[in-house]
Amino acid sequence: MGLKHTNAVLGGALVGGVVLLALVGLVYTPHDPLEGDLLARFSPPSAEYWLGTDEFGRDVLSRLMAGAGVSVAVSVFSVLLALLLGTTIGVTAGYAGGWVDRGITVLVESLMAFPGLLLALGIMTVLGPSKWGVVLALGLAYSPSVSRIARGAALSLRQRDFVIASRATGHSGLWTVFRHVLPNCLPPLLIFATSIFGSALLAESALSFLGLGVPPPLATWGGMLSESRNAMDQAIWLAVFPGAMISLSLLGINLLGDAVRDLLDPRMRGVMA
């Protein structure tokens, strides 16, 4: 089995495992992730608490499972929002051209001058900590990058023969965009979506770590890392397990993203990894 196939299988297994953990966490956890037992606080991993407990006696495994659902949901909705906004803006600019393209490009380039996480931090400072606030902040933060990809694809397509023929036969610009331009923009956008999914997951964890993400008592991996700072000397597992989940998730997303790129990008077909 080639390296590309190995990466695809490993990436798919890691991402699938995280998604499965999130789905199971929606319907079942070994203990209530929000209910603590002060008599069991800082208990090390054991038969009853497989990954130990935190400072309030809450089961770490249950909180990891619940946090997986929150992190995956926030990341997925953030990417979908970024794709919706960015694709709409980018395709409009690339297909319309002229002053519309110039105006949108200036706005997008201005927003891209700010790093995505910094822009999200600014938005969350205004909105305050909330689950859907994180989705909105990350979706807005990553939409300029999506817009740039969509605009480039639309610019390369607007002068293609099949697009010109569609306009020449009397079809409206909107029909031409949905029928011919947008479908041919999807492959590069899907490839890019895998990369920003990993960035969104990391950004959500960072915002929660800083106290600007999903507010407690909901469990998040970044929030669990933040809570572990005061107990590193007596309960190292509180930082190890959520940190490992974030790292393994990002590894799986990156490997799976490479596989998607190899599958959808014609330039990568036949290239040995």
N, C-alpha and C positions, 0 to 999 in steps of 0.2 A: 504493500500500500504506500503510495507516494506521500510526501510531506503535506501537500495540499489537502489530500483526503483525510490524513490524520488530524490536521488542524480543524477541518470541518467537523469531524466526528467528535473531537474533544470539545470544541466550542459549542456544538449542538448539545452535547451531554451536560456541560456546565450551565448553559442558559436554560435548557430544559429542566435541570434539577432545581434551579432557582424559581422558575415559573411553577413547577410542581409544588415546591415548598410553599409558595405564595397561595396557590389554590387550596392546598390542604389546610393552611393556616386560616382560611376564611371559614372553614366548617369545623375544624378540630385543632385543639392544642392540648398538650398533656396537662397543663394547668391554666388557670385564668391569667392572661398576660398582664392584667391591670391589678390583680389582687395579690397582696403581699402577705407574708407570714414573718413577723418581726423575730420570732423565735428561730427562724431558719435563715436570717440574713447572713450574707457572705459565706453560705455553705459551699464547699468545693464540689466539683462534679461527683455524682454518686448515683446509685441505682434509682433513687427517687427523683433527683434533679440531675439529669444527664450532663448538663453543661453548667451546673452550679446555680447560685442565686445572687441577686444584687443587694444593695444596701437596704432595700425595703423587703427583702425576702421573696422577690418575684422571680419566677423561673426564667432563666436566660434563654433556654431553648424555645419556650412558648413565645417569648418576646421577639426572638429572631424570626420565628414563623410569621407572627403578626406583622413585624417590620418588613418582611419580604413583600407582603401584599401591598403595604403602603408605598414602599420604594418602587416596586414594579408599576403600580397603578399611576403614581405621579410621573414617572419617567415616560410611560406609554402615552398618557394624555398630553404631556408636554411636547413630545415629538410630533404627535398628531396635530396639535395646535400650530407648532412651528411649520409643519409641512403645509397645512391649510393656508396660513397667512403668507408664508414665503413663496409658495407656488403661485398663488393668486397674484401677488404683487410682481414677482419675477416674470411670469408668463405675460402679464399685461404690458410690462415695460418692454420686454424683448419683442413681442409681436407688434405692438403699436409703433414703437420707434419714435423718432422726432423729439418734440419737447416733452412728451409724456415720459419717454425713456430717460431723457436727461434729468428731469425733475426727480423721478423715482430713484435714479442712480445716485444723485447727490444725497438724498435722504438716507438711502441704504448705506452708502459709504460713511456717512456721518455716524450712524449707529454702530457700524463695525469698528469705528475708532475705539470704542469701549470694549474691553474683554467681556465675553458672555456672562461670566460669573459676577463681575463687577456691576454690570448692568442689572442682573438679577438681584444683587444685593441692594442696589438703589431702589428698585421697584418694591422689594419686600420691606424696606425701611418705611416706605410710604403706606403700603397695604397692611403691614403687620403680619405676624405669624399665622398661617392657616394653610390647610392642605390645598385648596383650590387657588389660593394666592400664589403658592409655589408653582402650580401648573401654569398660571397666567404669566408669572415672572419669567420662568424658563422658556415658555413658548414664545414670548416676545423677544427674549434675549437671543434665541437661536434662529428666529425667522429671517433676520437679515442675511445670514449665511446661506440659508435655503434659497432665499430670493436671488442671490447672486448666481447660484448653480442653475436655477430655473431660467433666469434671464439669458445666461450664456447658451443654454440648450435651445431656447426659443429663437434667439438671434440666428443660430445656425440652421434652424428649420424654416424660417419665414421665407427664404428664397429657394427652398427645395421645390422641385417640379410638381410634386403632388399637392403641395400647399398652394402654389400658384394656380394649378389646374382647378382646385376647389373654389378659389375666388373667381376664376374666369367663368365657371359654370353657374355663377350667381348665388352661391352659398354665402350666408352672412359670415362676418368675422367671428362671431361667437360660436357658430356651428363648426367652422373650420378649426378653431382653437380646440374645442372639445373632441372633435372627431379625428384630427390629424396631429396637432401640435402637442397637446397635453399627453396623449399616450406615449409619444416618442420622447417625452421629457422624463418619464417615470423611471427608467433604468438608472440614470445617474442620481436621481433623487432618492431612490431606494438604497443605493449604495451609501450615499451620504447619511441617510437616516440611521443606519446601523452605528455610524460613528457618533452622531449626536445623542443616540440613545445611551451609550456609555457615558458621554459627557453629562447628560441630564441626570443619570443615576449618581454620578460622583458629585455633581453640583447640589442635588437634593440632600445628599449626606453632609456636604459641607455647610449648607444653610442650616440644617438641623443641628449640626455640631456647634454652630455659632449662635443658636437660639432664635434664628429667623425663619426656620422651616416649619414643619408640621409640629404644632405645640403638644406638650404632654397633656394628658397621660398617654396618648397614642404612642406606640412603640415605633421607633425608626432606628435604622442602623447608625446613622450619624448621631442621633440623640443618645443612643446607648454608649457610643464612644465618648461623647461629651460627659455623660454621667460617670464614666469609669475613671475620669482624671483624678478624682479625690480618693480613689481606693486602689491605685495601682500597686501599692506596697503590700496589700493584704489580699487582693483578689484580682490577679493578673488576667484571669479568664474573662473578666468583664470587658477588657479591651481586645483580647486575642480573637474571640469568636466573631464579634461584629466586624472587626477589621479584616478577618479572613474571608467573611462573606462578601464584603465589598471588593476585595482583591480578586477573588475567584470569579465573581460576577463580571468584573471588568475584563478579566482575561478571557472568559468565555465569549463576551460580546465582541471583543477585538478579533478573536480567532474566527468567529462566525461571520463577522463583517468582511474579513479577508476572503472567506469562502464565497460569500454573496458577490463580492466584487469580481472574483474569478469567473463566476457563473454568468453574470450579467454584462460584464465589460468585454466586448469582442477582442480588444487588444491584449487581454490576458489569457485568452484561450490558446492552449498549446504551449504556454510558457511554463517551463519547469521551475518549481519552487526551489 
